[in-house]
Every structure is written in C-alpha cells, then in structure tokens.
Amino acid sequence: MIKELYRLRLIILLAFVAVLMGLTRWKYKNYQWPEAEVAIQISPTSMPTPTSKPTNEELYPLYNLLPFKGKDFVVDSYLTPFVLNVITAGNIKTVTKDIYKWMIENKVATESHKLIFSDK
C-alpha cells in the first residue's frame, strides 16, 4: 500500500491543493471586497520640434533645402509655416538680402516668408 501511495504522490498533492482552493473559495463566498480607485496617469504629449518633417509642401516650400548656410548666417529651420529661423552673427540687412536672393533662386516669393533672427 505504501508503494502505491508513493507512486501516486503527485496526484495526492494536486488533490490536496484543490481541496485548499475550494475551502478558500467557500470561505470568501459572500465577502464584499472594497472598491478600489484606479489612478491613470496621463503623460504629457510631446510637441514636434521645429525641424520635424512637415506634411504640407505648400506651407514649407524651402524645407528640403534647409539648413542653408551663408556668410555669417544659417537658415536653420521652419518655426511655423512661412516663418524661418535664422541664426546670424553678421549684419541683419546684409543677411536678409542674401536670404531673399536665395529664395528668389528657388522660386519662392520673398513676401511670403517671415524671418526670425537669433544670435549664434
């Protein structure tokens, strides 16, 4: 008889665990569990950088030509549609003339764009 119990030890162990689970379930059958609040944390959305690829070629006609480097300036990126970020260390009037010349060479109207200047 002991040899048979030794052979069936896994089945006996599983039956014991099943009985314990049944007793636990029966004990907590009518137990009222408290409601728990679930706190969902919303992370802030990331804003696209000014150099992210625009979706509309009409709003960003010079995007594929950026960054444009000239003497004492760099046309870095679009800040918003038709607004160019210019990093300069030179005379703003000279830089503006050079940028307008570049825009005319690329068949873009100079009146359509606004230039925002910042120091290096």
C-alpha positions as CSV (number, residue, x, y, z in Angstrom):
1,M,0.0,0.0,0.0
2,I,2.8,2.4,0.8
3,K,4.4,1.7,-2.6
4,E,1.1,2.7,-4.3
5,L,0.9,5.9,-2.3
6,Y,4.5,6.7,-3.3
7,R,3.6,6.2,-6.9
8,L,0.5,8.4,-6.7
9,R,2.2,11.2,-4.6
10,L,1.7,13.9,-7.4
11,I,-2.0,13.1,-7.7
12,I,-2.4,13.3,-3.9
13,L,-0.6,16.6,-3.7
14,L,-2.7,18.1,-6.5
15,A,-5.9,16.8,-4.8
16,F,-4.8,18.4,-1.5
17,V,-4.2,21.8,-3.3
18,A,-7.6,21.6,-5.0
19,V,-9.3,21.0,-1.6
20,L,-7.5,24.0,-0.1
21,M,-8.6,26.2,-3.0
22,G,-12.2,25.0,-2.7
23,L,-12.2,25.8,1.1
24,T,-10.7,29.2,0.5
25,R,-13.3,30.0,-2.2
26,W,-16.2,28.8,0.1
27,K,-14.8,30.9,3.0
28,Y,-14.8,34.1,0.9
29,K,-18.0,33.3,-1.0
30,N,-20.1,36.2,0.4
31,Y,-17.2,38.6,1.2
32,Q,-17.8,42.2,0.0
33,W,-14.5,43.4,-1.5
34,P,-13.9,47.2,-1.2
35,E,-14.0,49.2,-4.4
36,A,-10.5,50.4,-5.4
37,E,-9.9,53.6,-7.3
38,V,-7.7,53.2,-10.3
39,A,-5.4,56.2,-10.9
40,I,-4.5,56.7,-14.5
41,Q,-1.5,59.0,-15.0
42,I,-1.5,60.7,-18.4
43,S,1.9,61.7,-19.7
44,P,2.2,65.0,-21.5
45,T,2.1,64.8,-25.2
46,S,5.4,65.6,-27.0
47,M,5.4,68.6,-29.2
48,P,7.2,68.2,-32.6
49,T,10.4,70.0,-32.9
50,P,10.7,72.8,-35.5
51,T,12.8,70.6,-37.7
52,S,10.3,67.7,-37.9
53,K,9.3,66.9,-41.4
54,P,6.3,68.9,-42.5
55,T,3.3,67.3,-44.1
56,N,2.4,70.1,-46.5
57,E,4.9,71.2,-49.1
58,E,2.9,74.4,-49.8
59,L,3.3,75.6,-46.2
60,Y,7.1,74.8,-46.1
61,P,8.4,75.3,-49.7
62,L,12.1,75.5,-48.6
63,Y,12.1,72.6,-46.2
64,N,14.2,70.3,-48.4
65,L,16.8,73.0,-48.8
66,L,17.4,73.5,-45.1
67,P,19.7,74.2,-43.4
68,F,21.0,76.9,-45.8
69,K,24.4,78.2,-44.8
70,G,25.7,81.6,-46.0
71,K,28.4,84.0,-44.9
72,D,27.8,84.8,-41.1
73,F,24.3,83.1,-41.1
74,V,22.4,79.8,-41.2
75,V,18.8,79.4,-42.1
76,D,18.2,76.7,-39.6
77,S,14.6,75.5,-39.8
78,Y,10.9,76.5,-40.0
79,L,9.4,77.6,-36.7
80,T,5.9,77.7,-38.1
81,P,4.5,77.7,-41.7
82,F,6.3,80.5,-43.6
83,V,8.4,81.5,-40.7
84,L,12.2,80.8,-41.0
85,N,14.6,80.7,-38.1
86,V,17.9,82.5,-39.0
87,I,20.9,82.2,-36.8
88,T,23.3,85.0,-37.5
89,A,26.4,86.8,-36.3
90,G,26.5,89.4,-39.0
91,N,24.6,92.5,-40.2
92,I,20.9,91.7,-40.4
93,K,20.3,93.8,-43.5
94,T,23.1,92.0,-45.5
95,V,21.9,88.7,-44.2
96,T,18.3,89.5,-45.2
97,K,19.4,90.4,-48.8
98,D,21.3,87.1,-49.1
99,I,18.4,85.1,-47.9
100,Y,16.0,86.9,-50.3
101,K,18.4,86.2,-53.1
102,W,18.4,82.5,-52.2
103,M,14.6,82.5,-52.0
104,I,14.3,84.1,-55.5
105,E,16.7,81.5,-56.9
106,N,14.4,78.8,-55.6
107,K,11.3,80.4,-56.9
108,V,9.8,81.4,-53.6
109,A,8.2,84.8,-53.1
110,T,10.1,86.8,-50.5
111,E,6.9,88.4,-49.2
112,S,5.5,85.0,-48.2
113,H,8.1,84.3,-45.5
114,K,8.9,86.0,-42.2
115,L,12.5,85.8,-40.9
116,I,13.2,85.4,-37.2
117,F,16.8,86.3,-36.3
118,S,18.7,84.8,-33.3
119,D,22.3,85.2,-32.3
120,K,24.8,82.3,-32.6
